Every structure is written in structure tokens, then in C-alpha cells.
Amino acid sequence: MDRYLPPAGIDDFSRSQRSEDLRSGWNQNISDILGQVRDPAMYTLASPLFYDQLADTSGVPDGAPVPVPWNGFPLRLTKWYGAANDAQANAAAEQMLTLPAFGFFQQDGTAIALPFRIQDEYCEWFVDRVGDKVQRISFTCEPPEYWEFLAKIDFDLAHTLYEELLHKSVPADDLRWTIDVFQKDDNGKLVKRYSQGDYNPWNVWNTTKGAVHLTHPANSLFAEIALGSDSTLGWPVSPNPQGQISEIDLMCCAGRGGINRSSDPLIMKGVFGLARQGLSVALANPIGLYISPFTLGGLLDPSSKPIGAQALQLVRRSTDGTRILRVEVALPTGASYSLDQCSLDGNPLRYGGQIARNITMRLFGVGKKIPGKAPRKVKTCPDFCCFHPQHAEFRGTFRHSDFNGCADITTDDWNQEAFDIPTAKAGAFSFARAEGAIAGSEAVLVPRGRRVEPVSRQQKIDLGKYE
């Protein structure tokens, strides 16, 4: 029986006494997400060209998986600070931001602020330091949905994996919520999302003390699936004289995700390109975001000896090595120096972002021509773009229904667009948006088009008939 495999086909489940529950449950989780995104009653942007690879009954064979690549370093930081300020962007990328950005509340209605990394390209990292000495840099692209599911079925296994991946003893209770956590339903009523004692994806060992899986509100498996579906719609953008669609033009029209990211525009362009050919598109099993194989030939020890081959460890990956979930850069055995005494591509190694710039991320799509399937046309662009008045490369996407043009965009609107950008002031980091200013409007921090909301809350877009 075909099933959706865990990301990279990683074989954690065989270590559990509930291995069959894990395998069947994960398959059901992925099938449920696909079902939500493909159901027009639940998702107003449901697309007839986005299909479920394992549930398709057309009889048409899938094409070979097609990779869609992007860079692992947060492009929005490069655009904000400018391409000449890599060091400032590298430092900013390692700041931890705590905001009520996930729509969670205590039982009394108080918004819950949670920590997350300012690393929004589906690639996050943590630098293990002892004082100023860098001992290890760990990179992950594992989706939070997987770890939440794993811990729900077999918490002990999730705890064991934490200790293995972090190379530390981790108190089990540190991974649990200490309170009940609620979300608001379509009527504004609080509904329990987590119970006290459940796994907390934003626990200290996945935020301030380590990185096991993704934490940024834009980094999730659901976000990938929803964006994949959105990208198969017939957005009204025109190709250039060479027949190519600009990812920026596409994102400015659609506004689905982050215009300043590397990932979202390139994912949208790649999938939209397949749909423009009349192909139906699915995300290839196992669905996930992946680090591509790479090397660190430019990593040198203090004596200028290459150590990349010894320092780079591909910790969690598919059996064929093409889909990587976790990478560590650590000192070779017996080394008497620390990583910060090494150099990468001619510069002292100070930040994980220097390595992230060498990382290519990717997802895999499959396409095929299914008879009778045609794109669902979007009649007019719902969004438009403006450049930030002080940061020339930083754009924002704004809805035509809310603004008449760029002149209407206020400082507060730009602060909302740049909610996770830290700016250096007097040697310390402050944030473009104060925590208190968003306590009552946390939902705006969840990228539009990246989750299934109740239909009454979804953005209204002028669409052709669903077929």
C-alpha cells in the first residue's frame, strides 16, 4: 500500500513500539492537509491543477521529480540591510525574536508570545558557543508538524531523538507546555489547541538552546503545500519577450507568501511554470523542504588546511543522499581550536549565516497532463507591490482592496511587513514592531495564503469557476 513517507523517508518510526500507528498516522496527516487545500469548501483558492500524488486515479503516470531550488540565507535580511552589509545581515539572522505571532492565547485571552528564529527560508540554524568560542553549527529544515506528530504518538522517542541530535541531556519536561494553549475559532471563541503536558514546538531546546526543527511562523509543511497549490492557479501575469515569467511580477500580483524571501517567489515561479504548460502538479512523496548536497571546500583551519570534508556532517538524510534534513559543522576529532578560529571562503567564521549562504534548499514537484484539467483563472491581480521608502531593495505586497496605491502605505503598514527584521541601534538589537503593538492583531504575522482559515476569513479573490 502506498503511503506518504516522513520527510526524506527518514526511518524514525521503526524505533518505536507504535511504528504502525506512526506510519499510518503520518500518511493520514499529509493526506488531510492535501485534502483541506484541495477542497473549495475549506479553501477558496483550491486549484483543479493541484493533485494528491498518491490518491490520483487518472491513470496517467507521474513525471520525474523536478527540483525547485533557492538559497538558504534569509534574502529579506540582505534586501533590508543591502548587499554590501553581509556582516550585519549575518549577525541579525541569529537573533531570536519573541512575539505573539502564532495566534495562541492563554485561557484568559492573553496573547502568548513565543520565540522563533529570524531565518525564514525553511533553513534554520543554531550556533553552539562556549563563551565566544564556536563549537558546532547545526542546520535543520525539518517541519514542526512532523515533530509534533511524533511526540503525540511516542513522546519518549521524540525526547530520545532530541538528546541524540543536540548531543546533550535534555530534561523531558522542558519539551512540554506548562499551560493550556488556545486558538480563536471563526466566532472569536477560544478553543484548546494544546493541553498542559503536550509537546511544545517552541521549547527552549528548539529555540534558545538548540535547533531540532523549524520555528519561524512562515516555515512549515503546511505553508509549502498551500503555496504549491496557489502556484497552479492562472494568475494574470504576462511573460517577458523571452517567454519567461518574472517571479517578482508573479508575487506582486498574487501576494501569496513573502515577496522578500528567496523561497516563496522561486517556488511559485517553478510550480507556475509547470501549470502554464497545462500540467497538473503535485508535491513529490516524501513531501518536505530539503537541503541539497553541498561541500565546504573553502573551510580552512587556523593553519589554512582544508577541513570541510571532516567538519561537514550530514546527520539526517534520505538513503540516496539527495534529500537532507539536518547538517552539522563541527570540529574534527582531536582539534585544539574552535570554529571561530577557522575561515570560510577567506573570512573568519563567526556566524552560521556564512555557511547558509552556501546552502541550496529545494522541494520536489511532479507534473503530468491529466485530461479534462485546466487552470482556474484569477481574473485580476489582488495585490500590488511597493518599495520601502528607506530600504531600496525591500518590497511589500499590499491588497488593492485595502489601498489605492503606494502613497497610502503608512509607517505602521511597513512595520507590519517587516515585523521580523531587527535593526542595529547603539550596539543592540531592537525590532521594527514592538510586542505590545501587535498583542491584539497577531494573525497579520501569519503569511497570507499559507494556511487554511475558515472560509469567511479567507481573502476574497476574483476567481473563475472551480472545475
Helices and strands as residue ranges (DSSP letters): G 7-9, G 13-15, H 19-38, E 66-71, H 75-81, H 86-93, E 96-99, E 114-117, E 124-130, E 133-140, H 144-153, H 155-166, G 172-175, E 181-184, E 190-194, G 204-206, H 221-230, H 247-254, H 263-276, E 280-283, E 290-291, E 299-300, H 308-311, E 312-317, E 324-330, G 339-341, E 343-344, E 347-348, H 352-356, E 360-368, E 383-387, E 395-399, G 406-408, H 411-417, E 422-425, E 428-431, G 435-438, G 442-445, G 455-457
